[in-house]
Amino acid sequence: MSMNVNGVTGADTYSAYNTTKATEKAAETTQNKKAESGVVYEKNTAAAKKTYKPDTNMVAKLKADAEERTARFKSLVEQLMTKQSTTYGQATDIWSFLSKGDFTVDPATKAQAQQDISEDGYWGVNKTSDRIVQFATALTGGDPDKIEEMRDAFIKGYKQAEKTWGGKLPDISQQTYDAVMKKFDDMAAAAKTADTN
């Protein structure tokens, strides 16, 4: 008994042809039903609104660092005041004593103070303005909608510092103020750019 190769091949081709036609017809029927019903499901691609939470760890770290540095500064001033006991006795408080500038310091204290307020020093313009903005950002969780509230709080704090100081703060403080305001401006611009993208 001999087998016809064309017969087997023809059957396979016919079967494949019928399967393809049936699949195409099913897809066409599904499309027609969708078009008739007028309802088409589309996946929602809108991004969910981001929630912002305070970074309590960063806030605690910044507060601890500021407290430690403030204690060191206070100790430095106390040493200075002890050496200047007559002037200290006439001063009503630490701020008025410092604002008058009527004191002398030993070379080591002067060197430490100069290092602390230098460009790269802890109390210098760059690092102080960075800490202020980091603290404000940590408190709001980085919410760009809170930038103006952070700026307003900073301005109020600065005015309070001037009041405590007894007038205009030293130039380094004004430079720090300007740097903080620029950083808030940059944050606001970045937030605006992110909103338009």
C-alpha positions in Angstrom: 0.0 0.0 0.0 1.5 3.3 -1.0 0.8 6.7 0.6 0.1 9.8 -1.3 2.3 12.6 0.0 0.2 15.3 -1.7 -3.0 14.1 0.0 -1.4 14.4 3.5 0.1 17.8 2.8 -3.1 19.1 1.3 -5.1 18.1 4.4 -2.7 19.9 6.7 -2.8 23.0 4.6 -6.6 22.9 4.4 -6.8 22.5 8.2 -4.4 25.3 8.9 -6.3 27.6 6.5 -9.6 26.8 8.3 -8.1 27.5 11.7 -6.7 30.9 10.6 -10.1 31.9 9.0 -11.9 30.9 12.2 -9.6 33.0 14.4 -9.9 36.0 12.1 -13.7 35.7 12.1 -13.8 35.5 16.0 -11.7 38.6 16.3 -13.9 40.5 13.8 -17.0 39.5 15.7 -15.5 40.8 19.0 -14.6 44.1 17.4 -18.1 44.5 15.9 -19.7 43.8 19.3 -17.4 46.5 20.9 -18.3 49.0 18.2 -22.0 48.3 18.5 -22.0 48.7 22.3 -20.1 52.0 22.2 -18.2 51.0 25.3 -14.4 50.6 25.1 -12.3 50.0 28.1 -9.1 52.1 28.3 -6.6 51.8 31.0 -6.3 54.9 33.3 -2.8 56.2 32.7 -3.1 59.3 34.9 -0.5 59.2 37.7 -1.8 59.1 41.3 -1.2 62.3 43.3 1.9 61.8 45.4 1.6 62.1 49.2 4.2 63.9 51.2 5.1 63.0 54.7 7.6 64.7 57.1 11.0 63.0 57.2 11.1 62.6 60.9 14.5 61.0 60.9 16.0 63.9 59.0 14.3 66.4 61.2 15.7 64.6 64.4 19.2 64.4 62.9 19.2 68.1 61.9 17.9 69.2 65.3 20.4 67.1 67.2 23.2 68.5 65.0 22.0 72.0 65.5 21.7 71.6 69.3 25.2 70.1 69.5 26.7 72.9 67.4 24.7 75.6 69.3 26.0 74.2 72.6 29.5 74.5 71.3 28.9 78.0 70.1 27.4 78.9 73.4 30.4 77.5 75.3 32.7 79.5 73.1 30.8 82.7 73.8 30.6 81.9 77.5 34.4 81.5 77.6 34.7 84.8 75.8 32.3 86.5 78.2 34.1 85.1 81.2 37.3 86.6 80.0 35.4 89.9 79.4 33.6 89.9 82.8 33.3 93.7 83.0 31.7 93.9 79.6 29.5 90.9 80.4 28.4 92.6 83.6 27.2 95.6 81.6 25.5 93.5 78.9 21.8 92.6 79.4 22.1 89.4 77.4 24.4 87.4 75.1 23.0 88.9 71.9 23.4 92.5 72.9 26.9 91.7 74.1 27.8 90.2 70.8 26.0 92.9 68.7 28.0 95.7 70.4 31.3 94.1 69.3 33.0 95.7 72.3 35.2 92.7 73.3 38.5 91.1 72.5 39.2 87.4 71.9 42.2 85.2 72.3 43.8 83.9 69.1 42.5 80.3 69.5 38.9 81.5 69.9 39.2 83.9 67.0 40.7 81.1 64.7 37.8 78.8 65.6 35.2 81.4 65.0 36.8 82.3 61.6 36.8 78.6 60.6 33.2 78.2 61.7 31.9 81.1 59.6 34.2 80.5 56.6 32.8 79.5 53.2 33.0 75.8 54.1 32.5 76.3 57.8 29.5 74.9 59.7 28.1 78.4 60.3 29.1 79.6 56.9 26.5 80.9 54.3 26.4 77.7 52.2 26.1 75.1 54.9 23.7 77.1 57.0 21.4 77.9 54.1 21.5 74.2 53.1 20.5 73.1 56.6 17.7 75.6 56.7 16.3 74.3 53.4 16.9 70.7 54.3 15.0 71.2 57.6 12.1 72.9 55.8 12.0 70.2 53.2 12.1 67.4 55.8 9.2 69.0 57.7 7.0 69.1 54.7 8.1 65.8 53.2 9.3 67.7 50.1 5.8 68.8 49.1 6.3 71.5 46.4 2.9 73.0 47.4 4.4 74.0 50.7 7.4 76.0 49.4 5.8 79.4 50.0 4.8 78.3 53.5 8.4 77.3 54.2 9.6 80.7 52.8 7.1 82.6 55.0 8.2 80.7 58.1 11.8 81.4 57.3 11.1 85.2 56.8 9.3 85.3 60.2 12.2 83.5 61.9 14.7 85.9 60.4 12.7 88.9 61.6 12.5 87.4 65.0 16.3 86.9 65.0 16.7 90.6 64.1 14.4 91.6 67.0 16.4 89.4 69.4 19.6 90.8 68.1 18.4 94.3 68.6 18.5 95.5 64.9 20.0 94.5 61.6 21.9 91.2 61.7 25.5 91.0 60.6 26.3 90.8 56.8 26.9 87.0 57.0 23.3 86.6 58.2 22.0 88.7 55.3 24.0 86.6 52.9 22.5 83.5 54.4 19.0 85.0 54.1 19.7 85.7 50.4 21.0 82.2 49.8 18.0 80.6 51.5 15.6 82.8 49.4 17.5 81.7 46.2 17.2 78.1 47.1 13.4 78.5 47.7 13.2 80.2 44.3 15.1 77.3 42.7 12.8 74.8 44.4 9.7 76.7 43.2 11.0 76.8 39.6 11.8 73.1 39.7 8.3 72.3 41.0 6.8 74.4 38.2 8.9 72.6 35.6 7.8 69.2 37.0 4.2 70.2 36.8 4.4 71.1 33.1 6.0 67.8 32.2 
